[in-house]
Amino acid sequence: MRLGILIILLMLKLSGISMASPFYDERDFREIFIKEFKRLSPHLKGEVILERFRFEPDNLKIPKGLPYQIEWIGTPRAGSNTAVIIFNKGKGETPVIRLWGYVEVKMPVPVLKRTLPRKSIITEEDITYEMCELSRLPHDVLLNKESILGKETRSTLMAGTVLRASLISEPLLIKRNQVVEIIAKGKNFIVKAKGIALENGKLNEFIRIKNLSSKKIVQGKVTGEGFVEVYF
């Protein structure tokens, strides 16, 4: 009898007939967890690995096919993550499964190709890429060169430095007492004039400028190196 059962099971396995459970199990929850992580983190372009995972309670029988929604505790990121799945069984029944997973993301990260002194403007030639594990990097690591190029180093940075938001800043585009071009914009007009900057300014900052012709002091937005826009 036992031999007959074993033969039947072996035949089912060889024929590819599924004997999957009708209830959600750990494998299903892992797949949901990593699928939703990737969907909510499209900026993480590297290899996403779920290194550790658990769920609780692990004794609920949740039939497959039930509608559900997943909510994350915080923003999904490399490292430790927590989420909950809320199922809708109807008649007010909403069983909840708590998921916890440690996610590692391996991807190329911008690093400095050479040492840069303080107040250097970072260019394309200064950057290279290295494969890194994001969970081991600071939370403010910069993942794309667009957020780095044209920025200024706050201090001397050594070759191989992983670039972070706290290490760079917008450079000064206008310095105090500098002659600037004032572009005054209204509904149906544009007027240009020369002015003197009364304070330093970075991109998109508002600074005070003295119009050299009218001697009036106005406030304008820094839009480029030596350019300020004033709106009426």
Secondary structure, 3 states (H helix, E strand, C coil): CHHHHHHHHHHHHHHCCCCCCCECCHHHHHHHHHHHHHHHCCCCCCEEEEEEEEEECCCCCCECCCCEEEEEECCCCCEEEEEEEEECCECCECCEEEEEEEEEEEEEEEEECCCECCCCECCHHHEEEEEEEHHHCCCCECCCHHHCCCCEECCCECCCCECEHHHEECCEEECCCCEEEEEEECCCCEEEEEEEECCCEECCCEEEEEECCCCCEEEEEEEECCEEEEEC
